[in-house]
């Protein structure tokens, strides 16, 4: 049984409490948060869990094996470092850190101490993304051309980071994961960024990101807090067809469109048939059903128990932060 501590009991931290509480092989010992209201919320729902207003209490507790961190992004490095140095395994909410150098230091520290370090790239555990990664890794789609991703959501009431650092880690983690599954490098040739601040005065709340990778794949990521409806849509164009991943669909999240049929190609003046074009056939795979966060938490426990390398470890965590930093700088 892996004994868990959780630092941060806000919106996402409370999801971690719920999920780890139901995870086989895990037992939550304590939750820490400076806000008494959040601690009261945890105590009311989970009276068997100890609550603390000081995370140092969790760091010093010899009973706790691992700590999940759901604190504001700028604190991820410092809290993560303290957790690792206290001899605990660490699960850090995305992104791993607020700079690439900090992310690399956390990765190196975990490697040095032999600790499991995972990052909250929850989409790596989505049935749709798991299917997509396997399909791309098998080469069935052929050469990858372009990835288009849109993630629109209401922004948090208060945020210390802009929309890129809040939403784009999801899209970038999927992008990096599937490129690596295809055996492709995520080294960047160029990045162009267009941003605007419409609702937030000092933070970019709408951003378009255009990336050209050295492997030849291009990508466009659009993230926004401005629009009130929610969109989570990714389209992957490849040699043998197009994959559409619509995470807002309750079912049929993945649709694969085969190559289009176009009778105009090669037609000349002697052709008497009607000239037409239409999309290709559509294939909708049957996906398993499980909650991605539950799978992520179970993977963390499994890696600790069996000394396994996590798929959402420091390597992909640092790579996503590297891309975020390049996007912030608007250059490669």
Secondary structure, 3 states (H helix, E strand, C coil): CEEEEEECCCHHHHHHHHHHHCCCCEEEEEEECCCHHHHHHHHHHCCCCEEECCHHHHHHCCCCCEEEECCCHHHHHHHHHHHHHCCCEEEECCCCCCCHHHHHHHHHHHHHHCCCEEECCHHHHCHHHHHHHHHHHHCCCCCEEEEEEEEECCCCCCCCCCHHHHHHHHHHHHHHHHHHHCCCCCCEEEEEEEEECCCCCCCCCEEEEEEEECCCCEEEEEEECCCCCCEEEEEEEECCEEEEEECCCCCCCEEEECCCEECCCCCCCCCCCCCCEECCCEECCCCCCCCHHHHHHHHHHHHHHHCCCCCCCHHHHHHHHHHHHHHHHCCC
